[in-house]
C-alpha cells in the first residue's frame, strides 16, 4: 500500500492499540510521508 503512495494519512486510533508502528515503519522504509492525528504523546515518543 505505502509503496505506491506519496503520503499515508492515518486517522484510525488508538494508534498504540492498533499497532500503527508497522505502518510507520513501512512508510519509513519505502520513503513515503506519514501523518496521523495522534494525541498520544507516549506513542509519538516511541515513533521518533
DAUR-V149105 format. One record per residue. N is the residue number from 0. RES is the residue in one small letter. PHI is phi in whole degrees, 0 to 359 (999 if undefined). OMEGA is omega in radians with two decimals (999 if undefined). NEAR is the number of other C-alpha atoms within 12 Angstrom. Layout:
n->(N;N)
res->(RES;RES)
phi->(PHI;PHI)
omega->(OMEGA;OMEGA)
near->(NEAR;NEAR)
This chain:
n->(0;1;2;3;4;5;6;7;8;9;10;11;12;13;14;15;16;17;18;19;20;21;22;23;24;25;26;27;28;29;30;31;32;33;34;35;36;37;38;39;40;41;42;43;44;45;46;47)
res->(x;x;x;x;x;x;x;x;x;x;x;x;x;x;x;x;x;x;x;x;x;x;x;x;x;x;x;x;x;x;x;x;x;x;x;x;x;x;x;x;x;x;x;x;x;x;x;x)
phi->(999;289;294;267;249;269;219;244;251;257;241;245;237;289;295;293;285;260;56;295;301;295;291;300;297;297;295;297;293;266;80;270;292;229;219;217;256;296;248;270;301;292;291;296;297;293;275;270)
omega->(-3.03;-3.09;-3.14;-3.08;3.01;-3.10;2.98;3.07;-3.11;-3.13;-3.13;3.13;0.03;-3.00;-3.12;-3.13;-3.05;2.97;3.10;3.12;3.10;3.13;3.12;-3.14;3.13;3.11;3.14;-3.13;-3.08;-3.14;-3.14;3.08;-3.12;3.04;3.05;-3.09;-3.01;2.97;-3.08;-3.05;-3.14;3.08;-3.14;3.12;-3.14;-3.08;-3.10;999)
near->(13;22;18;13;15;16;21;26;21;23;15;18;18;20;26;22;14;14;17;29;24;18;28;29;21;21;25;21;14;19;17;21;22;28;21;23;18;22;15;17;14;14;22;19;12;15;22;11)
